[in-house]
């Protein structure tokens, strides 16, 4: 009866980090590939859609520590455009040796309980968990007899386009995300009861974030971090803290920031040191992530009118196909010099080469959103991280491998190279995440979050992909690696290659180009396309995986 979508944010649940399995793989032992089955069939959003037999979109978003917040934002936009009647929005992550060793190598973990915003803060504590939020339209809730008191009313998302692990010093893009969320919710700063801040307890994050909050809300801003209680739950953080914020509003009591004892000269305001009674009107939750990804969510008491943004028509402004085996060395060297990159990994090489071909059509700063989509992610980098864990003591593991192994690393480098400050998402999956990415692009355009969306689909050849592909029983990819860039717009004046229509299941003659999707007829359509043509995007069949 209802169109139900599912959006799940995660950092490590979408990667194969099984260390014993990797030890066998690198020794050439393929006798036991059983760990691959839960990996390729367990992408959280795809798994939930299959298990619950849902009929809407399914997006697994991996934007590092902003993933849970991004899932909620995607759910909100699906509702506001009429794409869904109800959305399961979630964040989930578990502690693993890979995550622990990686954050420890970055020197951002504290050996003592973390102290967000405190002068003696020494880093974060890793945690694990999950948070699930049901978002639905007022009409659907009324039909089901559900009484809703609070709503996710606004969301803002920006990118620093600065550094893979460090926030940009001024926090200007985080501030922009906060102001977008407030404007979308129709809230003034004085209406916000409190801010549930990202507050990791790291030196840079807390300083930059608090500086932004005082600029937006003034020196008497009420804020706290709940990570002193939960630890940093990575991709689950945004969802968990959104739930905490709603609970505090419902109870009309803002929680204290635990273990804050020593004011810091570089932190311009003090967090709440004791629980405080509030009106229960509205709150803000912020998330910052690797790659300079900033997300702000505004929740408030529900209001009778909800703005709608009907889905717009979508057009192709540019398209690029990167064949298997490209870029060659000369082109790669040229790109690295052009964008000031040092030793980018293979997935970033592929993605950036495709992006560079359409870079001159992106338009002014801030007008373009970026969505990267992949199945295996930076698998070769992940393999190197696993090798380091097997071969070296924990204190000798290099930080660069871990920071480059997150799914959104390639998108972060593209964003920094092309100065993309608009929304940046990284989708991952094995069924047809490319189709979901294009669907999300239309949603973003319809919500006026950007003027155009650059979708980059890429996969690389790796030890992990070679082993996993032996288990695929259908929907075989034509290419082992490659990249595609598709610049989409809602502005008919920017239409170069035709209107885009999402069609039904792909005909039997249409094959899968990459593990992450892309129908084989799409490049053919683009090669023959013109502004008056209709480009049809088919949904590919989900793969079947078996150990024979």
Secondary structure as GFF3:
##gff-version 3
##sequence-region A 1 548
A	DSSP	beta_strand	4	9	.	.	.	ID=ss1
A	DSSP	alpha_helix	19	26	.	.	.	ID=ss2
A	DSSP	alpha_helix	34	41	.	.	.	ID=ss3
A	DSSP	alpha_helix	44	52	.	.	.	ID=ss4
A	DSSP	beta_strand	58	61	.	.	.	ID=ss5
A	DSSP	three_ten_helix	64	66	.	.	.	ID=ss6
A	DSSP	alpha_helix	67	80	.	.	.	ID=ss7
A	DSSP	beta_strand	86	93	.	.	.	ID=ss8
A	DSSP	alpha_helix	97	105	.	.	.	ID=ss9
A	DSSP	beta_strand	129	136	.	.	.	ID=ss10
A	DSSP	alpha_helix	138	143	.	.	.	ID=ss11
A	DSSP	beta_strand	150	159	.	.	.	ID=ss12
A	DSSP	alpha_helix	172	185	.	.	.	ID=ss13
A	DSSP	three_ten_helix	189	191	.	.	.	ID=ss14
A	DSSP	beta_strand	194	196	.	.	.	ID=ss15
A	DSSP	alpha_helix	203	217	.	.	.	ID=ss16
A	DSSP	beta_strand	223	224	.	.	.	ID=ss17
A	DSSP	alpha_helix	227	230	.	.	.	ID=ss18
A	DSSP	three_ten_helix	234	236	.	.	.	ID=ss19
A	DSSP	alpha_helix	237	251	.	.	.	ID=ss20
A	DSSP	beta_strand	253	254	.	.	.	ID=ss21
A	DSSP	beta_strand	276	277	.	.	.	ID=ss22
A	DSSP	beta_strand	282	289	.	.	.	ID=ss23
A	DSSP	beta_strand	293	301	.	.	.	ID=ss24
A	DSSP	beta_strand	314	322	.	.	.	ID=ss25
A	DSSP	alpha_helix	329	339	.	.	.	ID=ss26
A	DSSP	alpha_helix	346	357	.	.	.	ID=ss27
A	DSSP	three_ten_helix	359	361	.	.	.	ID=ss28
A	DSSP	beta_strand	368	374	.	.	.	ID=ss29
A	DSSP	alpha_helix	379	391	.	.	.	ID=ss30
A	DSSP	three_ten_helix	394	396	.	.	.	ID=ss31
A	DSSP	alpha_helix	399	404	.	.	.	ID=ss32
A	DSSP	alpha_helix	409	418	.	.	.	ID=ss33
A	DSSP	beta_strand	424	428	.	.	.	ID=ss34
A	DSSP	alpha_helix	433	446	.	.	.	ID=ss35
A	DSSP	beta_strand	452	459	.	.	.	ID=ss36
A	DSSP	alpha_helix	463	469	.	.	.	ID=ss37
A	DSSP	beta_strand	482	489	.	.	.	ID=ss38
A	DSSP	three_ten_helix	492	494	.	.	.	ID=ss39
A	DSSP	beta_strand	499	505	.	.	.	ID=ss40
A	DSSP	beta_strand	512	514	.	.	.	ID=ss41
A	DSSP	beta_strand	517	519	.	.	.	ID=ss42
A	DSSP	alpha_helix	520	527	.	.	.	ID=ss43
A	DSSP	beta_strand	534	539	.	.	.	ID=ss44
###
